[in-house]
Amino acid sequence: MGPASLRGAALVLEGGGMRGLYTTGVLDCFLDRGYRFEYVIGVSAGASHALSYISGQRGRARRVNIDYCHRSEYMGLGSFLRTGSFFGMDFIFRTIPEVYDPFDFKAFERNLGRYVVVVTNMVTGEAEYLEPREGPALFAPVMASCALPLASRPVFLGGTPYLDGGIADSLPLGKARADGFSRMVVVRTQPRGYRKKRTSGGLLYKGAYGSYPRFVEKLKTRNERYNAALDELDRLEAEGTALVIAPKPQPGLKRMERDKTLLDGLYRSGYADAEAAADRIAEFAR
């Protein structure tokens, strides 16, 4: 099947750590169907998985996250002790794409659509929306979007520290709307009905990030913005301007899951859910 350009809707990809294997299944189905969204906005793992989708490398995001997840360089205490980050950012975003599973930079750069990465500015506490395009600069904003608080070192961009985009904007519906899209295909990594509880880590956040009080406040109130965005998404779906693909409940599945059988099952369920909705998506987004 030849590529089908989907200009009528934004593709919004939620984060979620290893739960993002669900998203890789959805995106591989889109590639198999030839579905090409011209506007893709991603947060954290969603921003990372979007890279292989835009470059047209079917299966690559799945391989990167399943084939290497047991290596100490990829994830774990060993990585944290060596690098200060639970996820090995250099391994994931430099060694793998340059050595083990090459990323097709040229194919990515040929993409004529927009790719937007959500990051959180630690100084202002606000979300920023970056649009990296090519070469070595491509991965740095994605690393910043994926850098989890307390589990990762901040990523500096232009001298400013950034962390996980989901802290300030977990579900960037407003940004997609501001960029001209009244219709959105939204890929979730949490099941329908999920709502985030308020964190109890206020003192820990203040101890770690006391120099960034606005950022600490955003950490403490993250659940409020996220839950409000979910309520808004429910409203948009009910009125027919959002089409949501979301996983079924996965009891026991962890944000930093390493069980390859569980992760592969999550990938397969994402693919199946996207395939079941494929005709509806094509009609909705054209």
Secondary structure, DSSP 4 states (H G I P E B T S, - for coil): ---EEE-SSEEEE---GGGGHHHHHHHHHHHHHTEEESEEEEETHHHHHHHHHHTT-TTHHHHHHHTSTTSTTTBSHHHHHHHS-SB-HHIIIIIIIIIIS---HHHHHH--SEEEEEEEETTT--EEEE---SGGGGHHHHHHHH--TTTS--EEETTEEEE-GGGT-SS-HHHHHHTT-S-EEEE-SS-TT--PPPPS-HHHHHHHHTT-HHHHHHHHTHHHHHHHHHHHHHHHHHHTSEEEE-PPP-TT--TT---HHHHHHHHHHHHHHHHHHHHHHHHHH-
